[in-house]
Amino acid sequence: MTDMPSIPTLSLPGGSGRMPKLGLGTWPMRGAECRRAVEAALALGYRHIDTAEMYGNEADIGAALAASALPRDALFVTTKVWHDHLTPSGIRAACEASLGRLRLDHADLYLVHWPSPAMDLDAVLGAMARLKEDGLARAVGVSNFPPGLLRRALGTGAPIACVQVEYHAFLSQERLLALTRPAGVALTAYSPTAKGAGEKDAALQGIARKHGRTPTQVALAWLLEQDGVAAIPKAAGEANQRANLEAASLRLDAEDRAAIAALPKGRRLVDPGIVSDWDA
Ligand SMILES: NC(=O)c1ccc[n+]([C@@H]2O[C@H](COP(=O)([O-])OP(=O)(O)OC[C@H]3O[C@@H](n4cnc5c(N)ncnc54)[C@H](OP(=O)(O)O)[C@@H]3O)[C@@H](O)[C@H]2O)c1
């Protein structure tokens, strides 16, 4: 589609390529719903798709990517290894299986989905680095690492290009951003619309009225304007996909940013009990 706003990209470190700042989240879609959603998004102009082995939808996404006939280098596909596969051989096998389901010979970004208390951090990051060296992933990174663990991971010198965490107008990630920004590491915001909760927030509603947009578009624009930050809203249907894409063209002003900064920032929506202390 030529009339859609273009999606800005950000550079990943180490010549690992450029990641579109806006991607399509795909959890918890599966089967025909997932395939239709990805096909619709690609037709609208999305080029960044987020999945994981745990989502059980990589084969549906692989079918949608193949049907699009888009050139491989136009696409940015992220997938993730589940926390019960965090041994060197487990990571390798999980990555190869994901690529098979996605019908790809490499992922653009391969992430450790959640840390595991049982993992050997150096061994895990070494195995991730080997995926990059061997061409199975253009870039590697981690997800759901609290600040202390991320600091240790970055300190190993592993080629971490991106950190994916919950981040939205109601949850601060200043401590993680203070680690990622100086290192040139990207931060991808998951649950970036706070699962649609912004629609009911008075401050976001007020900003939205001022700009003739929706509160969810305001919440996304606030993320997309931040240095080094990408966002992967999930939207099953074309209307919300289009609205989220159009958020990339919304320019907030200082008054808007001050109102969003003043929102309470402690609302964590995704916490399956794998990380025992988010502040550690
Ligand atoms: N790394 C991790 O551990 C992790 C954890 C959670 C999520 N993720 C990734 O992040 C993605 C997004 O996170 P999420 O799904 O938790 O939260 P989200 O994207 O903030 O919220 C998705 C919800 O918001 C609705 N929505 C989307 N666009 C909207 C719009 N413009 N207006 C109103 N409502 C809208 C969607 O409805 P419709 O579908 O009906 O449009 C859906 O119910 C996931 O799909 C997954 O790929 C990663």
The ligand as a Gaussian input file, in Angstrom:
#p B3LYP/6-31G(d) Opt

LIG

0 1
 N        8.653000     -11.598000      25.112000
 C        7.576000     -11.881000      25.815000
 O        7.632000     -12.554000      26.864000
 C        6.240000     -11.370000      25.357000
 C        5.176000     -11.321000      26.270000
 C        3.960000     -10.827000      25.822000
 C        3.819000     -10.405000      24.508000
 N        4.867000     -10.493000      23.635000
 C        4.725000     -10.079000      22.215000
 O        4.202000      -8.775000      22.188000
 C        3.006000      -8.748000      21.419000
 C        2.062000      -7.676000      21.906000
 O        1.770000      -7.813000      23.268000
 P        0.298000      -8.117000      23.823000
 O       -0.473000      -8.848000      22.810000
 O        0.494000      -8.700000      25.175000
 O       -0.301000      -6.663000      24.086000
 P       -0.764000      -5.436000      23.149000
 O       -0.204000      -5.556000      21.803000
 O       -0.485000      -4.214000      23.946000
 O       -2.347000      -5.595000      23.155000
 C       -3.041000      -6.436000      22.283000
 C       -4.521000      -6.125000      22.497000
 O       -4.772000      -4.757000      22.141000
 C       -5.794000      -4.700000      21.164000
 N       -5.449000      -3.639000      20.217000
 C       -4.454000      -3.640000      19.299000
 N       -4.465000      -2.491000      18.601000
 C       -5.491000      -1.742000      19.083000
 C       -6.000000      -0.473000      18.750000
 N       -5.446000       0.277000      17.799000
 N       -7.071000      -0.004000      19.459000
 C       -7.626000      -0.757000      20.442000
 N       -7.194000      -1.978000      20.800000
 C       -6.112000      -2.469000      20.118000
 C       -5.778000      -6.071000      20.476000
 O       -7.067000      -6.358000      19.956000
 P       -7.270000      -6.994000      18.481000
 O       -6.357000      -8.156000      18.341000
 O       -8.715000      -7.347000      18.494000
 O       -6.942000      -5.906000      17.512000
 C       -5.425000      -6.972000      21.635000
 O       -6.584000      -7.287000      22.395000
 C        2.465000     -10.186000      21.551000
 O        1.536000     -10.478000      20.552000
 C        3.751000     -10.961000      21.422000
 O        4.155000     -11.048000      20.053000
 C        6.083000     -10.941000      24.048000

